[in-house]
Amino acid sequence: MQLSERHHQYWRRNLRITGILLVVWFIVTFVVGFYARELSFTFFGWPFSFWVASQGALIVYVIIIGYYAWYMNRLDKEFGVSEEE
């Protein structure tokens, strides 16, 4: 099956957004969590680094999932491959 230039554009944009969101995930998971250890004050009786690593990361993960779903729905409609046409 020969893929058209339009198919290549679709997959390039899909891979680009996936890569960007994976970089955000990596930063939130490993970089922020690593440096949060230096935030040594308590927040509601727990170390602040705990809140950053557990609660803050989960909020960012949900935002990443929501943004990816929104972006891909828009991209699908733009390229005519949407399920809701």
C-alpha positions as CSV (number, residue, x, y, z in Angstrom):
1,M,0.0,0.0,0.0
2,Q,1.4,3.3,-1.1
3,L,1.0,6.1,1.5
4,S,0.3,9.6,0.2
5,E,2.0,12.7,1.4
6,R,-1.1,13.5,3.4
7,H,-0.7,10.2,5.4
8,H,2.9,11.2,6.1
9,Q,1.9,14.6,7.3
10,Y,-0.7,13.1,9.6
11,W,1.8,10.6,11.1
12,R,4.6,13.3,11.4
13,R,2.2,15.5,13.4
14,N,1.1,12.6,15.5
15,L,4.6,11.6,16.3
16,R,5.6,15.2,17.1
17,I,2.8,15.7,19.6
18,T,3.5,12.3,21.1
19,G,7.2,13.2,21.5
20,I,6.5,16.5,23.0
21,L,4.1,15.0,25.6
22,L,6.6,12.3,26.4
23,V,9.2,15.0,27.2
24,V,6.7,16.8,29.5
25,W,5.9,13.4,31.1
26,F,9.6,12.7,31.6
27,I,10.2,16.2,33.1
28,V,7.3,15.9,35.5
29,T,8.1,12.4,36.5
30,F,11.9,12.5,36.9
31,V,13.2,16.0,36.9
32,V,10.6,17.8,39.1
33,G,10.5,14.8,41.4
34,F,14.3,14.8,41.8
35,Y,14.5,18.5,42.6
36,A,11.5,18.4,44.8
37,R,13.6,16.7,47.5
38,E,15.2,20.1,48.2
39,L,11.8,21.6,49.1
40,S,12.0,20.7,52.7
41,F,8.9,22.2,54.4
42,T,5.8,20.5,55.5
43,F,2.4,20.9,53.7
44,F,-0.6,19.5,55.5
45,G,1.7,17.4,57.7
46,W,3.6,15.9,54.9
47,P,6.9,16.9,53.2
48,F,6.1,19.2,50.2
49,S,8.2,17.0,48.0
50,F,5.6,14.2,48.6
51,W,2.8,16.5,47.4
52,V,4.7,17.6,44.3
53,A,5.6,14.0,43.3
54,S,2.3,12.4,44.1
55,Q,-0.5,14.9,43.6
56,G,1.0,17.4,41.2
57,A,2.3,14.7,38.9
58,L,-1.1,13.0,38.7
59,I,-2.8,16.3,37.8
60,V,-0.2,16.8,35.0
61,Y,-0.8,13.3,33.7
62,V,-4.5,13.9,33.5
63,I,-3.9,17.1,31.6
64,I,-1.6,15.4,29.2
65,I,-4.2,12.7,28.5
66,G,-6.9,15.2,28.0
67,Y,-4.8,17.4,25.7
68,Y,-3.7,14.4,23.6
69,A,-7.3,13.3,23.1
70,W,-8.4,16.8,22.2
71,Y,-5.5,17.3,19.8
72,M,-5.9,13.9,18.1
73,N,-9.7,14.5,17.6
74,R,-8.9,17.8,16.0
75,L,-6.2,16.3,13.8
76,D,-8.5,13.4,12.8
77,K,-11.1,15.9,11.7
78,E,-8.5,17.9,9.8
79,F,-7.3,14.9,7.8
80,G,-10.7,13.4,7.3
81,V,-10.2,10.2,9.4
82,S,-12.5,11.1,12.3
83,E,-15.0,8.6,13.5
84,E,-17.6,11.3,14.1
85,E,-17.8,12.6,10.5
